[in-house]
């Protein structure tokens, strides 16, 4: 059974004004398994709400990122991609040939980063690693 999310409440709790466009964009981003860019979100949002403009999506993504609801993934030579802020840190691998963005499961990278930070006299608070790779 899938848990229903109240997107309007999510926006309110983040201290944001609730608009139909923001609700549409948050619902799309929450329900996607990929990491869409602004153009992808715009195309999907327009099918649900024809009042959404590409400028609205750009502004909304900036507002959501500043509110801590969204993580912006900046990749070399490609449009930024987005995901809802994950409950736990995880990392990403970018396929350099296809551009596919894949979430890396597990805690091995976090353990390594914890150890490196501790060796340097720091406590790791959070992390996000983007690995660029090619299939062999």
C-alpha positions in Angstrom: 0.0 0.0 0.0 1.5 3.4 -1.1 1.5 6.2 1.5 -0.3 9.3 0.3 1.6 12.5 0.6 -0.1 15.9 1.2 2.0 18.1 -1.1 0.2 21.2 0.0 1.1 20.5 3.7 4.7 19.7 2.6 4.9 23.2 1.1 3.2 24.9 4.1 5.6 23.1 6.6 8.5 24.5 4.6 7.0 28.0 5.0 6.1 28.3 1.3 3.0 29.8 -0.3 0.9 27.0 -1.8 0.0 27.5 -5.4 -1.4 25.0 -7.9 1.8 25.2 -10.0 4.0 24.5 -7.0 1.8 21.6 -5.9 1.9 20.1 -9.4 5.7 20.4 -9.6 6.3 19.0 -6.1 3.9 16.1 -6.8 5.7 15.3 -10.1 9.1 15.4 -8.6 8.1 13.3 -5.6 6.6 10.6 -7.7 9.4 10.3 -10.3 12.1 7.6 -10.1 14.4 9.6 -12.4 16.2 12.9 -11.8 14.4 15.3 -14.2 15.8 18.6 -15.4 13.6 21.8 -15.6 12.6 21.0 -19.2 11.5 17.5 -18.3 9.4 18.9 -15.3 7.9 21.6 -17.5 6.8 19.1 -20.2 5.2 16.8 -17.5 3.6 19.8 -15.6 2.0 21.2 -18.7 0.1 18.0 -19.2 -1.5 18.5 -15.8 -1.7 22.2 -15.5 -1.5 24.4 -18.6 -0.9 27.5 -16.5 2.7 26.3 -15.8 5.4 28.1 -17.7 9.1 27.2 -18.0 9.9 30.4 -16.0 7.5 29.1 -13.2 9.4 25.8 -13.1 12.8 27.5 -12.8 11.5 29.8 -10.1 9.8 27.0 -8.2 12.9 24.8 -8.3 15.0 27.6 -6.9 12.4 28.3 -4.1 12.2 24.5 -3.3 15.9 24.2 -3.2 16.3 27.2 -0.9 13.6 25.8 1.4 15.5 22.5 1.6 12.9 20.4 -0.1 14.8 19.7 -3.3 18.4 18.8 -4.1 19.9 20.3 -7.3 22.4 18.0 -9.0 24.8 19.9 -11.1 26.5 17.9 -13.8 29.2 18.9 -16.2 28.0 20.1 -19.6 24.4 19.2 -18.8 21.3 20.9 -17.4 20.9 20.6 -13.6 18.8 17.7 -12.5 16.6 17.6 -9.4 15.4 15.2 -6.7 13.3 15.6 -3.6 15.7 16.0 -0.6 16.4 12.4 0.4 15.7 11.2 3.9 19.2 9.8 4.0 22.4 10.7 2.1 23.1 8.8 -1.0 25.4 9.2 -3.9 25.0 9.2 -7.7 26.9 7.8 -10.7 26.6 9.5 -14.1 27.1 7.4 -17.1 29.4 9.6 -19.2 28.2 8.1 -22.5 24.4 8.0 -22.0 24.0 10.8 -19.4 22.0 8.4 -17.2 22.0 9.3 -13.5 22.0 6.3 -11.2 21.6 6.3 -7.4 24.3 4.4 -5.6 22.8 2.2 -2.8 24.6 1.2 0.3 26.9 2.9 2.9 30.4 2.1 1.7 31.1 5.6 0.3 29.7 7.2 3.5 31.9 4.9 5.7 35.0 5.9 3.6 34.1 9.6 3.9 33.5 9.3 7.6 36.9 7.7 8.0 38.7 10.3 5.9 37.0 13.2 7.7 37.9 11.7 11.1 41.5 11.3 10.1 41.5 15.0 9.2 39.9 15.9 12.6 36.4 16.4 11.3 33.0 14.9 11.9 31.1 14.3 8.7 27.7 16.0 8.8 26.4 15.2 5.4 27.7 14.3 1.9 26.8 14.0 -1.7 29.1 12.4 -4.2 28.7 12.4 -8.0 30.9 9.8 -9.7 31.4 10.0 -13.4 32.0 6.7 -15.1 31.8 4.7 -18.3 30.6 1.1 -18.7 33.4 -1.3 -19.7 
